[in-house]
Amino acid sequence: MKPTLLIMAAGIGSRYGSLKQIDRVGPSGETIMDYSVFDAIRAGFGKIVFIISKGIEKEFKEALLNRLKDKIDADYVFQKLEDMPKGIKIPPGRKKPWGTSHAVLVCEPKVKEPFAVINADDFYGLQSFKLVAKFLSNVDKSGTLYSLVGYKLANTLSEHGGVARAICRVGESGLLTDIIERLHVEKTAHGIFYKDEKENFARLLGTETVSMNFWGFTPSFFEYAREEFERFIRENYRNPKAELYIPLVIQRLIKSGRCHIRVLESKEKWFGITYMEDKPRVIQELKNLVDKGIYPRNLWI
């Protein structure tokens, strides 16, 4: 059975200012998601499941889903605030989605095979998809060995402001030993810095391995995601901005020995859209790849 790809496209993108998930950046009007789907097909994935919010359903169908009908099995699910543990009501004032781990959890009814998870607004490159597809095609489908694609920090930063990055420590065996979410990492004229828990700036080297939310899981992850979400809700019920990120779940799992994460080092160049000012660079990067013949000028002809 071929692996499935989950694409997380439910985030509102407040820093960007519009629906960046379906913004057209390719030479023939493609979105970044188009390139991810195109690479997933080439790498051997058999199905795509998009995670969206109800509010963008119409635009999403028009921008992407309709043109994939004869290319690959494609479906979508909604990430809703109402998807709560049984007996728990939505907290007063809560408007934001519950985070990336919850986004994966809502896909459980549609996914029975090993699967990968990516962001909608990130470009990962064909080699990255091939690495994950090969891993998922050979992994024990009932086991708890998972994977993530690692990139070098310096190659993942925006020129236009701070970003969140999950810093990874990798053991000699190639397994993840630690993952720490840094919520404000910024490239400056004096180097790369992040804000620590006390709001002080601390330096990073730029050579650190980071996760860009490209994960490979078996279906066993759903049970862990559900368990961690229930704990998260109990501990953060009255915090209207708290979100449960995948790295936070992974950190707890590896520290407790309940899973192992194989780090797949990719040589691909990552780029993405966090701020509106990032868009011209993404357009140029994609144009360069098309000019080199790595992608056709129109992906879906």
BELWO-V902176 format. One record per residue. N is the residue number from 0. PHI is phi in radians with two decimals (* if undefined). Layout:
<<N	PHI> <N	PHI>>
This chain:
<<0	*> <1	-1.29> <2	-1.23> <3	-1.90> <4	-1.97> <5	-1.72> <6	-2.03> <7	-1.47> <8	-2.23> <9	-1.59> <10	-1.11> <11	-1.33> <12	1.27> <13	-1.11> <14	-1.22> <15	-1.40> <16	1.73> <17	-2.82> <18	-1.40> <19	-1.14> <20	-1.07> <21	-2.05> <22	-1.23> <23	-1.56> <24	-2.21> <25	-1.44> <26	-1.12> <27	-2.03> <28	1.48> <29	-1.31> <30	-1.58> <31	-1.07> <32	-1.05> <33	-0.99> <34	-1.16> <35	-1.11> <36	-1.13> <37	-1.02> <38	-1.20> <39	-1.10> <40	-1.09> <41	-1.13> <42	-1.44> <43	1.91> <44	-1.27> <45	-1.88> <46	-2.68> <47	-2.12> <48	-2.15> <49	-1.62> <50	-1.86> <51	-2.26> <52	-1.68> <53	-1.00> <54	-1.20> <55	-1.94> <56	-1.01> <57	-1.07> <58	-1.11> <59	-1.12> <60	-1.07> <61	-1.18> <62	-1.39> <63	-2.48> <64	-1.05> <65	-1.06> <66	-1.49> <67	-1.73> <68	-0.94> <69	-1.81> <70	-1.82> <71	-2.85> <72	-1.11> <73	-2.26> <74	-2.53> <75	-2.61> <76	-2.33> <77	-1.72> <78	-1.65> <79	-2.10> <80	-1.07> <81	-1.25> <82	-1.36> <83	-2.06> <84	-1.00> <85	-0.97> <86	1.56> <87	-1.94> <88	-1.57> <89	-1.11> <90	-1.10> <91	-1.03> <92	1.48> <93	-1.33> <94	-2.21> <95	-1.32> <96	-1.05> <97	-1.49> <98	1.92> <99	-1.23> <100	-1.15> <101	-1.13> <102	-1.04> <103	-1.13> <104	-1.04> <105	-1.21> <106	-1.51> <107	-0.91> <108	-1.08> <109	-1.83> <110	-2.25> <111	-2.10> <112	-2.07> <113	-0.94> <114	-2.55> <115	-1.90> <116	-2.31> <117	-2.43> <118	-1.43> <119	-1.28> <120	-1.85> <121	-2.06> <122	-1.75> <123	-1.88> <124	1.60> <125	-1.06> <126	-1.02> <127	-1.09> <128	-1.15> <129	-1.15> <130	-1.05> <131	-1.24> <132	-1.06> <133	-1.13> <134	-1.05> <135	-1.20> <136	-1.32> <137	-2.02> <138	-1.35> <139	-1.13> <140	-1.17> <141	-1.88> <142	-1.56> <143	-2.15> <144	-1.63> <145	-1.98> <146	-2.57> <147	-2.48> <148	-1.58> <149	-1.80> <150	-2.17> <151	-1.38> <152	-0.91> <153	-1.05> <154	-1.58> <155	-2.19> <156	-1.66> <157	-1.50> <158	-1.48> <159	-2.14> <160	2.61> <161	-1.30> <162	-2.37> <163	-1.60> <164	-2.44> <165	-1.71> <166	-1.44> <167	-1.95> <168	-1.95> <169	-2.05> <170	-1.37> <171	-1.07> <172	-1.40> <173	1.48> <174	-1.70> <175	-1.20> <176	-1.90> <177	-2.82> <178	-2.50> <179	-2.19> <180	-1.42> <181	-1.87> <182	-1.58> <183	-2.53> <184	-1.89> <185	-2.42> <186	-1.56> <187	-2.20> <188	-1.15> <189	-1.84> <190	2.26> <191	-1.84> <192	-2.33> <193	-2.38> <194	-1.60> <195	-1.46> <196	-1.08> <197	-1.71> <198	1.16> <199	-1.63> <200	-1.50> <201	-2.22> <202	-1.50> <203	-2.10> <204	-1.45> <205	1.73> <206	-1.62> <207	-1.09> <208	-1.40> <209	-2.20> <210	-1.62> <211	-1.86> <212	1.11> <213	-2.02> <214	-1.99> <215	-2.18> <216	-2.23> <217	-1.76> <218	-1.04> <219	-1.08> <220	-1.14> <221	-1.05> <222	-1.09> <223	-1.14> <224	-1.08> <225	-1.17> <226	-1.06> <227	-1.24> <228	-1.18> <229	-1.11> <230	-1.13> <231	-1.01> <232	-1.08> <233	-1.09> <234	-1.47> <235	-2.19> <236	-0.97> <237	-1.74> <238	-1.80> <239	-1.22> <240	-1.95> <241	-1.18> <242	-2.33> <243	-1.74> <244	-1.43> <245	-0.95> <246	-1.02> <247	-1.15> <248	-1.17> <249	-1.05> <250	-1.01> <251	-1.16> <252	-1.20> <253	-1.26> <254	-1.23> <255	-1.58> <256	1.35> <257	-1.44> <258	-2.68> <259	-2.24> <260	-2.10> <261	-1.45> <262	-1.57> <263	-1.79> <264	-1.34> <265	-1.79> <266	-1.64> <267	-1.18> <268	-1.57> <269	-1.55> <270	-2.67> <271	-2.81> <272	-2.00> <273	-1.89> <274	-2.01> <275	-0.95> <276	-1.20> <277	-1.33> <278	-1.04> <279	-1.02> <280	-1.13> <281	-1.09> <282	-1.02> <283	-1.19> <284	-1.05> <285	-1.17> <286	-1.07> <287	-1.08> <288	-1.15> <289	-1.16> <290	-1.09> <291	-1.42> <292	1.46> <293	-1.28> <294	-2.27> <295	-1.23> <296	-1.14> <297	-2.17> <298	-1.13> <299	-1.96> <300	-1.25>>
